[in-house]
Amino acid sequence: MFPAAALAEIAGCFSFWAVLRLHRSIWWLLPGLVALVLFAVLLTRVDVVEAGRAYATYGGVYICASLAWLWAVEGVRPDRWDLLGAATCLLGAGIILFGPRAG
C-alpha cells in the first residue's frame, strides 16, 4: 500500500508543480486532486494501528519513490548520495514499523 500511496501523492503534487512552476494548463490540477485523494485513502488502508507510525514509515517509502520519479519522469538519475540517503530512510522506516513494542 505504501508504494501505491507514494505514487499517488507524488503524481498529485507534481500536477501542482507543473501548473505553478512549469506553466502547464490549470487542467493539470484535476487529475492531481484525484491522485491526492487516492493517496489519502490508500494511506488509511495500511495495516498499522497508529496513524503517526504509519506516516513515519510511509516517509521512507516516499523518499525512495520520489527518487524513482526523479529518474523515470524527470530524467535525472539519482546519484550515490541520493541512494545512500534513501537506504538510510528505508532502514529507519523499517525500524519504526517492525521494532519491538512494549505491551
C-alpha positions in Angstrom: 0.0 0.0 0.0 2.9 2.4 0.8 4.3 2.4 -2.8 0.9 3.0 -4.3 0.2 5.8 -1.9 3.6 7.4 -2.7 3.0 7.2 -6.4 -0.4 8.9 -5.9 1.0 11.6 -3.7 3.9 12.4 -6.0 1.7 12.5 -9.1 -0.8 14.8 -7.3 1.9 17.1 -6.0 3.6 17.1 -9.4 0.4 18.4 -11.0 0.7 21.5 -8.9 4.4 21.7 -9.7 3.6 21.5 -13.4 1.0 24.3 -13.2 2.9 26.6 -10.9 6.5 26.1 -11.9 6.3 24.7 -15.5 3.3 26.9 -16.6 1.1 24.0 -17.7 -2.6 24.3 -18.1 -4.7 24.7 -14.9 -6.5 21.5 -16.0 -3.5 19.5 -14.8 -4.9 20.1 -11.3 -7.9 17.9 -11.8 -6.1 14.6 -12.0 -3.7 15.9 -9.4 -6.5 16.4 -6.9 -7.9 13.0 -7.7 -4.5 11.5 -7.1 -4.1 13.3 -3.7 -7.5 11.9 -2.6 -6.4 8.5 -3.7 -3.2 8.9 -1.7 -5.1 9.8 1.5 -7.4 6.8 1.1 -4.6 4.4 0.4 -2.6 5.5 3.4 -5.6 4.7 5.6 -5.5 1.1 4.3 -2.1 0.2 5.7 -2.0 -2.4 8.5 -0.6 -0.1 11.2 -2.7 0.8 14.3 -1.3 4.3 14.9 -1.6 7.0 12.3 1.7 8.7 13.3 3.6 5.4 13.0 2.1 4.7 9.5 3.0 8.2 8.4 6.6 7.9 9.7 7.0 4.5 7.9 5.5 5.9 4.8 8.1 8.7 4.8 10.9 6.3 4.0 8.9 4.8 1.1 8.0 8.2 -0.1 11.7 9.3 -0.4 12.5 6.2 -2.4 9.5 6.7 -4.7 10.5 10.4 -5.1 13.9 9.4 -6.4 12.3 6.8 -8.7 10.1 9.7 -10.0 13.2 11.9 -10.4 14.7 9.3 -12.7 11.6 8.0 -14.6 9.7 11.2 -15.1 12.3 14.0 -14.9 15.1 12.1 -16.5 17.7 12.7 -13.7 19.5 9.7 -12.5 19.9 9.6 -8.6 23.5 9.7 -7.5 25.1 7.7 -4.8 24.3 10.2 -2.2 20.6 10.1 -3.1 20.7 6.3 -2.9 22.6 6.3 0.4 20.1 8.7 1.9 17.1 6.7 0.6 18.6 3.5 2.0 19.1 5.2 5.4 15.5 6.4 5.4 14.2 2.9 4.5 16.2 1.4 7.3 14.7 3.9 9.7 11.2 3.3 8.4 11.8 -0.5 8.9 12.9 0.1 12.5 9.8 2.2 13.2 7.5 -0.4 11.6 9.0 -3.6 12.9 10.7 -2.5 16.1 9.6 -4.4 19.2 7.0 -2.6 21.3 6.3 -2.8 25.0 2.9 -4.1 25.9 
